[in-house]
Amino acid sequence: MDIFVVFTLLAIAVHVLKTREQAQRIALLGSYLGQFQIEKLMQDVLSGYQRALGEADEQRQAQVWRYLEPAGQNLCEQFNRFVLEFAKVPEPQARLSRLPLALPFVAQYFPGTALDMRKLLSVHAHGITQACQNNPAQAPKRKAFTLSAELMLMQHSCHWFCRSKMVASTRLLARHQTAYAQVLAAVAPSTRQAYVQLIGK
């Protein structure tokens, strides 16, 4: 058989298996996220922060900050509940590959190359909780900046779990016009330290 045909058939098989595995991951994560309103709340908070930062009038800006406070707290509470629920997922199903590209069964058969999504979500839960806390000494703009970065990094991890790290970084740049390295630099130092230690960067 021609070598080109062999490689073509192999590439098709890898693509089919990869697509099937990704569909299973999307369904798994979606089955837990579907119990909450995390995505909607996240969109509301991020768009609200942008609106507040765009306000020239300080009084109007302060009103927007106050309006967003309950949504931020609700988001934090729901995300922590989601993480507790996802912690029930068996470890083999919670693995995601450290490789930049998605290859089928790598995380399953080579656990040394994989991360535990449950632990990664715990890092995000701690970071988001810390960022949501009311600290009178912290300026609202600083809180908005940090919480936005925490949420974007969490979203990156979810896309990484469902697809691959490369796809997650591309989506982050396309959706938020922010590079992965920029988001990682903008989260709280404690989040960044725990995250980097976990992913082994």
C-alpha positions as CSV (number, residue, x, y, z in Angstrom):
1,M,0.0,0.0,0.0
2,D,1.3,3.5,-0.8
3,I,2.8,5.2,2.2
4,F,0.8,8.3,1.5
5,V,-2.5,6.3,1.7
6,V,-1.3,4.8,5.0
7,F,-0.6,8.2,6.5
8,T,-3.9,9.5,5.2
9,L,-5.8,6.7,6.8
10,L,-3.9,7.1,10.0
11,A,-4.6,10.8,10.1
12,I,-8.3,10.2,9.6
13,A,-8.4,7.6,12.3
14,V,-6.6,9.9,14.8
15,H,-9.0,12.8,13.9
16,V,-12.1,10.6,14.4
17,L,-10.8,9.3,17.8
18,K,-9.8,12.8,18.9
19,T,-13.2,14.2,18.0
20,R,-14.9,11.4,19.8
21,E,-12.8,11.9,22.9
22,Q,-13.3,15.7,22.9
23,A,-17.1,15.2,22.5
24,Q,-17.1,13.0,25.6
25,R,-15.1,15.7,27.6
26,I,-17.4,18.5,26.4
27,A,-20.5,16.4,27.5
28,L,-18.9,15.6,30.9
29,L,-18.0,19.2,31.7
30,G,-21.3,20.4,30.3
31,S,-23.3,18.0,32.4
32,Y,-21.9,19.7,35.5
33,L,-21.8,23.3,34.3
34,G,-25.4,22.9,33.1
35,Q,-26.6,22.8,36.7
36,F,-25.4,26.4,37.3
37,Q,-25.5,29.8,35.6
38,I,-21.7,30.3,35.7
39,E,-21.3,31.2,32.1
40,K,-24.1,33.8,32.1
41,L,-22.9,35.3,35.3
42,M,-19.3,35.4,34.1
43,Q,-20.4,37.2,30.9
44,D,-22.5,39.7,33.0
45,V,-19.6,40.4,35.3
46,L,-17.0,40.9,32.6
47,S,-19.2,43.1,30.4
48,G,-20.2,45.0,33.5
49,Y,-16.6,45.7,34.5
50,Q,-15.9,47.0,31.0
51,R,-18.9,49.3,31.3
52,A,-17.8,50.6,34.7
53,L,-14.3,51.2,33.5
54,G,-15.7,53.1,30.5
55,E,-17.7,55.5,32.7
56,A,-16.2,59.0,32.9
57,D,-18.5,60.0,35.7
58,E,-17.2,58.7,39.1
59,Q,-20.6,58.7,40.7
60,R,-22.1,56.7,37.9
61,Q,-19.1,54.4,38.0
62,A,-19.6,53.8,41.7
63,Q,-23.2,52.8,41.0
64,V,-22.2,50.2,38.4
65,W,-19.6,48.8,40.9
66,R,-22.4,48.4,43.5
67,Y,-24.7,46.9,41.0
68,L,-22.2,44.3,40.0
69,E,-21.3,43.2,43.6
70,P,-24.2,40.7,44.0
71,A,-23.5,39.1,40.6
72,G,-19.9,38.7,41.5
73,Q,-20.8,37.0,44.8
74,N,-23.3,34.8,43.1
75,L,-20.8,33.8,40.5
76,C,-18.3,32.9,43.2
77,E,-20.8,30.8,45.2
78,Q,-22.0,28.9,42.1
79,F,-18.5,28.2,40.9
80,N,-17.5,26.8,44.3
81,R,-20.5,24.5,44.2
82,F,-19.6,23.4,40.7
83,V,-16.1,22.6,41.8
84,L,-17.4,20.5,44.7
85,E,-19.7,18.6,42.3
86,F,-17.0,18.1,39.7
87,A,-14.7,16.7,42.4
88,K,-16.9,13.6,42.3
89,V,-15.6,12.7,38.8
90,P,-13.3,9.7,38.8
91,E,-9.7,10.6,38.4
92,P,-9.2,9.0,34.9
93,Q,-12.0,11.0,33.4
94,A,-10.7,14.2,35.0
95,R,-7.3,14.0,33.2
96,L,-6.3,16.5,30.6
97,S,-3.1,16.3,28.5
98,R,-0.2,18.7,29.1
99,L,0.6,18.5,25.4
100,P,-0.2,21.6,23.4
101,L,-2.0,19.6,20.7
102,A,-4.8,17.1,21.3
103,L,-4.0,13.5,20.7
104,P,-6.4,10.7,21.5
105,F,-5.9,8.5,24.6
106,V,-2.7,10.2,25.7
107,A,-4.0,11.3,29.0
108,Q,-5.7,8.0,29.5
109,Y,-2.8,5.7,28.8
110,F,0.1,8.0,29.8
111,P,-1.1,9.6,33.1
112,G,2.4,11.0,33.7
113,T,1.7,13.5,30.9
114,A,-1.7,14.5,32.3
115,L,-3.1,17.0,34.8
116,D,-6.0,16.5,37.1
117,M,-8.8,18.9,36.1
118,R,-10.3,18.6,39.6
119,K,-7.2,20.1,41.2
120,L,-7.0,22.8,38.5
121,L,-10.5,23.8,39.2
122,S,-9.7,24.0,42.9
123,V,-6.9,26.4,42.2
124,H,-9.4,28.6,40.2
125,A,-12.0,28.4,42.9
126,H,-9.6,29.7,45.5
127,G,-8.4,32.5,43.2
128,I,-11.9,33.6,42.3
129,T,-13.0,33.4,46.0
130,Q,-10.1,35.6,47.0
131,A,-10.8,38.1,44.3
132,C,-14.5,38.3,45.2
133,Q,-13.9,39.1,48.8
134,N,-14.8,42.6,49.9
135,N,-11.6,44.5,50.9
136,P,-12.2,48.2,51.7
137,A,-8.5,48.8,51.1
138,Q,-8.7,47.5,47.5
139,A,-9.8,49.9,44.7
140,P,-12.7,48.6,42.7
141,K,-10.7,48.9,39.5
142,R,-8.0,46.6,40.9
143,K,-10.6,44.1,42.1
144,A,-12.2,44.1,38.6
145,F,-8.8,43.6,36.9
146,T,-7.8,40.7,39.1
147,L,-11.2,39.0,39.1
148,S,-11.4,39.3,35.3
149,A,-8.0,37.7,34.9
150,E,-9.0,34.9,37.3
151,L,-12.2,34.2,35.3
152,M,-10.4,34.2,32.0
153,L,-7.8,31.8,33.2
154,M,-10.5,29.5,34.5
155,Q,-12.3,29.7,31.1
156,H,-8.9,28.8,29.5
157,S,-8.7,25.7,31.6
158,C,-12.2,24.6,30.7
159,H,-11.4,25.0,27.0
160,W,-8.1,23.2,27.6
161,F,-9.9,20.3,29.1
162,C,-12.5,20.1,26.3
163,R,-10.1,20.7,23.4
164,S,-6.4,21.4,23.9
165,K,-4.1,24.0,25.4
166,M,-3.4,25.5,22.0
167,V,-7.1,25.8,21.1
168,A,-7.8,27.3,24.6
169,S,-5.1,30.0,24.1
170,T,-6.4,30.8,20.6
171,R,-10.0,31.2,21.9
172,L,-8.8,33.3,24.8
173,L,-7.1,35.7,22.4
174,A,-10.0,35.8,20.0
175,R,-12.7,36.2,22.7
176,H,-11.0,38.6,25.1
177,Q,-8.2,40.1,22.9
178,T,-5.8,38.9,25.7
179,A,-2.9,36.5,25.4
180,Y,-2.6,33.5,27.8
181,A,0.7,34.9,29.2
182,Q,-1.0,38.2,29.9
183,V,-3.8,36.6,31.8
184,L,-1.4,34.4,33.8
185,A,0.6,37.5,34.7
186,A,-2.6,39.4,35.8
187,V,-4.1,36.8,38.3
188,A,-3.2,37.0,42.0
189,P,0.3,35.8,42.8
190,S,-1.1,33.0,44.9
191,T,-3.2,31.7,42.0
192,R,-0.2,32.0,39.6
193,Q,2.1,30.1,41.9
194,A,-0.4,27.3,42.5
195,Y,-1.3,27.1,38.9
196,V,2.2,27.0,37.6
197,Q,3.2,24.4,40.1
198,L,0.3,22.2,39.1
199,I,0.7,22.4,35.3
200,G,4.5,22.1,35.7
201,K,5.3,25.0,33.5
